[in-house]
Amino acid sequence: MNQNQLNQVSQRISELLKEIEQADVEHRDPLLSQLDEQIKARKACLSELLTTELAKDPNWLRLQLDISRALAAQAKAELAKQQQQLGGYRKGRKQVSVYQNIELGK
C-alpha cells in the first residue's frame, strides 16, 4: 500500500459515514459492513506505511493522527445520532406498551 491508497481509503470512510447518516434503516447494514472493511483496510495500510520512511516524518504522523481523530469524531457524531433515535424508538415502544396494558385493563 502507498500514501495514495491510504488517502483513498480515508476518503471512502468519510463518504460511507455520510451515506450511513442519510440512509434508511434497511439500507444501513450493507453500508456498515463496507465501513468495517474500509476501517480494517485503513488500519492495515497505516501499519504497512509505518514500516517505511514516512514513519520518521513527524508531520506525516501528525497528519495521520488528525485524520484518524476527524474520522472518529464523524463516526461518534453519527453514533450519538443513532442512539438518540433508538432512545426515541424505545420510549415510543414503552408508551405503546403502556397504552396496550390500559386497553387490556391491566
C-alpha positions in Angstrom: 0.0 0.0 0.0 1.1 3.6 -0.5 0.1 7.1 0.6 -2.3 7.5 -2.3 -4.2 4.3 -1.3 -4.3 5.4 2.3 -5.9 8.7 1.2 -8.4 6.9 -0.9 -9.4 4.6 1.9 -9.7 7.5 4.3 -11.9 9.4 1.9 -14.1 6.3 1.4 -14.6 6.0 5.1 -15.7 9.6 5.3 -18.1 9.1 2.4 -19.5 5.9 3.9 -20.2 7.8 7.2 -22.1 10.4 5.3 -24.1 7.7 3.3 -24.9 6.0 6.6 -26.2 9.2 8.0 -28.6 9.7 5.1 -29.6 6.0 4.6 -32.8 4.4 5.7 -32.6 1.9 8.5 -33.0 -1.0 6.0 -30.0 0.2 3.9 -27.6 0.8 6.7 -26.4 -2.8 7.2 -24.5 -3.1 3.9 -23.0 0.3 4.4 -21.9 -0.6 7.9 -20.2 -3.8 6.5 -18.4 -1.7 3.9 -17.4 0.8 6.6 -15.9 -2.1 8.7 -14.0 -3.3 5.7 -12.6 0.1 4.9 -11.6 0.7 8.6 -9.7 -2.6 8.5 -8.1 -1.6 5.2 -7.0 1.7 6.6 -5.5 0.1 9.7 -3.6 -2.4 7.5 -2.4 0.4 5.2 -1.2 2.5 8.2 0.6 -0.5 9.7 2.4 -1.1 6.4 3.3 2.6 5.9 4.6 2.8 9.5 7.4 0.5 8.4 8.5 2.9 5.7 10.4 6.2 5.8 7.1 8.0 6.3 7.1 6.8 9.9 10.1 9.0 10.5 8.3 12.2 9.4 6.6 13.8 12.3 4.4 16.0 10.1 3.1 12.9 8.3 2.4 11.2 11.6 0.6 14.2 12.9 -1.5 14.4 9.8 -2.5 10.8 10.1 -3.4 11.3 13.7 -5.5 14.3 12.8 -7.3 12.3 10.0 -7.9 9.4 12.4 -9.3 11.8 15.0 -11.5 13.6 12.4 -12.9 10.2 11.2 -13.5 9.1 14.8 -15.3 12.3 15.6 -17.5 11.9 12.5 -18.3 8.4 13.5 -19.1 9.3 17.1 -21.4 12.0 16.0 -23.3 9.5 13.8 -23.4 7.0 16.7 -24.8 9.6 19.0 -27.5 10.5 16.5 -28.4 6.8 16.1 -28.5 6.3 19.8 -30.8 9.3 20.2 -33.1 7.9 17.5 -33.1 4.5 19.2 -33.9 6.1 22.5 -36.9 7.7 21.0 -37.9 4.4 19.5 -37.6 2.7 22.9 -39.6 5.4 24.5 -42.3 5.1 21.9 -42.4 1.3 22.3 -42.8 1.7 26.1 -45.6 4.2 25.6 -47.4 1.8 23.2 -47.0 -1.0 25.7 -48.5 1.2 28.5 -51.5 2.1 26.3 -51.9 -1.6 25.3 -52.0 -2.5 29.0 -54.5 0.2 29.7 -56.7 -1.1 26.9 -56.4 -4.6 28.3 -57.4 -3.4 31.7 -54.1 -4.2 33.4 
